[in-house]
Amino acid sequence: MLKTLQELTRPNIWRLKPYSSARDEYNGAAASVFLDANENPYNLPHNRYPDPMQRDLKKALSKIKKVNPENIFLGNGSDEAIDLVFRAFCEPRVDNVVAIDPTYGMYQVCAEINDVEYRKVLLDENFQFSADRLLEAADGHTKLIFICSPNNPTGNDLLRGEIEKLVRDFDGLVILDEAYNDFSEAPSFLEELGRYPNLIVLQTFSKAWGCAAIRLGMAFASAEIIGILSKIKYPYNVNELTQKQALEMLHRYYEIERWIKTLKEAREELEAEFMQLPCCVRIFPSDANFFLARVTDAVAIYNFLVGKGIIVRNRNSVSLCGNCLRVTVGTRVENEKLIEALKSFPQ
């Protein structure tokens, strides 16, 4: 049986009265004179604090994501939301979390920062997970389960039926990271939020939206969960420049869709060329803007490419990824340079 949000939340967080900024307290008629926040009156517009709740951005985003603004949390990258769920729900040295392995490394880093036990459950040979195995790893102190689909570094979609079973059967919160979902044919779980009150979906502006530099992540969940995250975030966690750039990008939504189509086609072309290389052993199926390749000697090939000024990700030390490189799809010119360099790798 699903635990109540109060049961899942750390008692001190549940009781916490959030910091109230000057911009939080002001709520009235239109104003033109602001003497409340000890700001410098010069250097408009950068002298003013940003909207701490990012209202205009959430309103615009809600139309594209088809999610109400009260179900949206915006943070300094998805990493902020990942850290906040630990701080909100996990009692240090008491509670634990469960996660698939291999997956995105920040889940474990945030667990260790917050002194929370991190339990890994290995994926199978097809990089798929079993909901039953994750649930078996959980106990009465497991507050969170992390999954990522499409997964990083493997690139594949996780089985939807297993995700649904996990969310249905777990009595805590399931965090589903959809950072690469824009590149996948699988529908987002955003449309399922109403069915699953214990689901938190993470997305980002860093991948398909081409805005890694502005550091903007999104979390979607029930209004009650979003309220907890908003209560403990820093007051002005998303700066004004980021909010403005994100709003501009939302108006270019159809251009983003063209980028996604182009990148998916380029990935298929790059995979096909990569498979012809003598150093390539196997390409794993991908639903993202990258692919995982098993090669003859990942360390040697990685160092060879560095010498050519080409950087890929060496995943040799990651579980199930021995002798694997993770290759992000670049521009046509970048992809061609990679293939030409690898053709000259001495066997």
HUZIQUI-V921880 format. One record per run of one state. SS is the DSSP state (alpha for helix, beta for strand, coil for the rest). FROM is the first residue (numbers start at 1). TO is the last residue. If there is no record, write none. Layout:
SS:FROM:TO
SS:FROM:TO
This chain:
coil:1:4
alpha:5:8
coil:9:10
alpha:11:15
coil:16:21
alpha:22:25
coil:26:54
alpha:55:65
coil:66:68
alpha:69:71
beta:72:75
coil:76:77
alpha:78:89
coil:90:95
beta:96:101
coil:102:105
alpha:106:113
coil:114:116
beta:117:122
coil:123:130
alpha:131:137
coil:138:141
beta:142:148
coil:149:159
alpha:160:169
coil:170:172
beta:173:177
coil:178:180
alpha:181:183
coil:184:188
alpha:189:192
coil:193:198
beta:199:204
coil:205:211
alpha:212:214
coil:215:216
beta:217:220
coil:221:222
alpha:223:232
coil:233:239
alpha:240:250
coil:251:252
alpha:253:275
coil:276:279
beta:280:283
coil:284:289
beta:290:295
coil:296:297
alpha:298:307
coil:308:312
beta:313:314
coil:315:323
beta:324:328
coil:329:331
alpha:332:343
coil:344:347
